[in-house]
């Protein structure tokens, strides 16, 4: 595929601290097969529309002090492989586990209804994938209030039922 055949993809400046996350990162193709598949609506610019990208620490609560740079990678080559030409040569993004953990943390801190709006089977349906995510979210225990952590635990229970 030549560069000329790639679709334009406007991406904000990113770093390991300010990276693409949440629904945006969940739509970057993963070799593991995890994630969501609305890539076109999140990454391909048209003359009338530039998709909004969610950036950790700007659009969401930051989890860097809790999770460090776990799950953060340079997604530039994944975007090229998917058929888009990013407007920047480095595109830091969360892998699907970190993106989901970030989405959960942000939603809990903002009081959103995670129990009826975040369905883990949409992104990480396999038991081992859920366990990998839960090992990340377990690290939130000391920074969430008791009530917030109980909501997270309830959400885990709901999302483990099959």
Residue pairs with C-beta under 8 A, 6 or more apart in sequence:
1 83
3 85
5 83
6 80
6 83
6 84
6 85
7 43
7 44
7 45
7 83
7 84
7 85
8 44
8 45
8 84
8 85
8 87
9 43
9 44
9 45
9 79
9 84
9 85
9 86
9 87
10 45
10 50
10 51
10 53
10 87
11 20
11 53
11 79
11 86
11 87
11 88
11 91
12 53
12 55
12 88
13 88
14 20
14 55
14 88
14 90
14 91
14 92
14 93
15 92
16 69
16 72
16 92
17 56
17 57
17 62
17 64
18 55
18 56
18 57
18 58
18 92
19 25
19 55
19 56
19 72
19 92
19 93
19 94
20 28
20 53
20 54
20 55
20 56
20 75
20 91
20 92
20 93
20 94
21 54
21 55
21 56
21 60
21 93
21 94
21 98
21 99
21 102
21 103
22 54
22 56
22 59
22 60
22 94
22 99
22 102
22 103
22 106
23 36
23 42
23 54
23 99
23 103
24 42
24 52
24 53
24 54
24 93
24 99
25 54
25 75
25 93
25 94
25 95
25 96
25 98
25 99
25 102
26 35
26 36
26 96
26 99
26 100
26 103
26 123
27 35
27 36
27 37
27 38
27 39
27 41
27 42
27 43
28 35
28 39
28 43
28 75
28 78
28 79
28 82
28 93
29 35
29 39
29 78
29 81
29 82
30 95
30 96
32 96
34 96
34 97
34 123
34 124
34 129
35 96
35 123
36 122
36 123
39 82
41 51
42 51
42 53
43 51
43 79
43 82
43 84
44 51
44 84
45 51
54 60
56 62
56 63
56 64
56 94
56 102
57 64
60 102
60 103
60 105
60 106
61 102
61 105
61 106
61 109
61 110
63 98
63 101
63 102
63 105
63 140
65 143
66 105
66 139
66 140
66 143
67 98
67 101
67 136
67 139
70 98
70 136
71 94
71 95
71 97
71 98
71 99
71 101
71 136
72 92
72 93
72 94
72 95
72 98
73 92
73 93
73 95
74 90
74 91
74 92
74 93
75 91
75 92
75 93
76 86
76 89
76 90
76 91
78 93
79 85
79 86
79 91
80 86
93 99
94 102
96 123
96 124
97 124
97 129
97 132
97 133
97 136
98 136
100 118
100 120
100 123
100 124
100 133
101 133
101 136
101 137
101 140
103 118
104 114
104 118
104 137
104 140
104 152
104 155
105 137
105 140
107 114
107 117
107 118
108 114
108 140
108 144
108 148
108 151
108 152
109 144
109 148
114 151
114 152
114 155
115 151
115 154
115 155
115 158
118 155
119 159
120 130
120 133
120 159
121 159
124 130
124 132
124 133
130 159
130 160
134 156
137 152
137 156
140 149
140 152
141 149
144 152
